[in-house]
């Protein structure tokens, strides 16, 4: 997470979480904790569709063949991708 935080310092992070992956209760909780997330990442955090250039944390269902949830960093697109099949895995 340290390398990711250096990339984000002074920028903004957009959380791209599909509605089918987490419940409305968890989504609401995350939105209420936006200031804490901003402190953790060292940047402003938004829950909205990100501009094409912006760093983002994307949550996606696991690919076929993945045995467990995975986390992937893509420096070229500045995307942190969490692969999970449900909100327990995502969180």
N, C-alpha and C positions, 0 to 999 in steps of 0.2 A: 504494500500500500504506500510505502514511502516514495517510491519512484513515481507512482501515480499522483501523489500529492504535489511533488515538485513540478509536474507537467501542468497542474491546475492552479498553482499559486497565483492569486490575483486575477483569475479568470472566472468562468462560470461552468457549471456542470449541469447537464440536463439528464434527468432520470426517465428512461423510456421503459415503462413497465406495462405490459399488456393487461387489460382488465381481466382476462380469463386466468391469468397466472396468480393474482393475489385478490383477496376479498376487498370489498369496499371498506370494511373496518380497518384492515391493515393499511390500505392506501391512505385513509384519513389519518391514521396514527403517524405514518411517515410524513405526511404533509404538515401535521402539527409539530413535528420534530425537525422542521427544515432548518432552524437556526443551529441546532446541534449538529446536523449533517454538514452545514456550512463550516462550522468550527472544525469538525473532523477532517474535511477535505481542504480547508484553507481557501475556500472560494464560495461564491453564491451558488445555491442549489435551486433548480427549478423543476417543477413537475408539469412539463408541457412539451409539445413537439419542438425539438431542437433545430436551430438553423444548421445548414449542411456543414459549416466549418467548426461547429462547437464541440468541445469534449462532451462525451455522453457515457452514461452507464446503462447498457442495454440488457434487459432480461428477456431471455428466449427459452422456449421448451428445449429439452435435451434432444440431440440428434439420435437417430436410431443407432444402436450399438454402444452408446454411452452408458456405462454401468452406474455412474454417480454424477452428481452435479459437478460442473467445472467452471473455472474462471479463466478468461482469456484476455490479454491486453494486446491491442492492435495500435502500435505507435503511429502508423501512417494515418489512420483515421481518428486517432485520439479517442478510441472506444474501448471501454472495459465491458466485456460481455460475460454475463452470468447465464449459464445453461442450467435450467432446473425444470422439473415437471410439476412442482406445486409450491405453494408459498412457504412451507416449512423448509424445503430445499433452498429456495431463493433467499430466505432470511438467514 
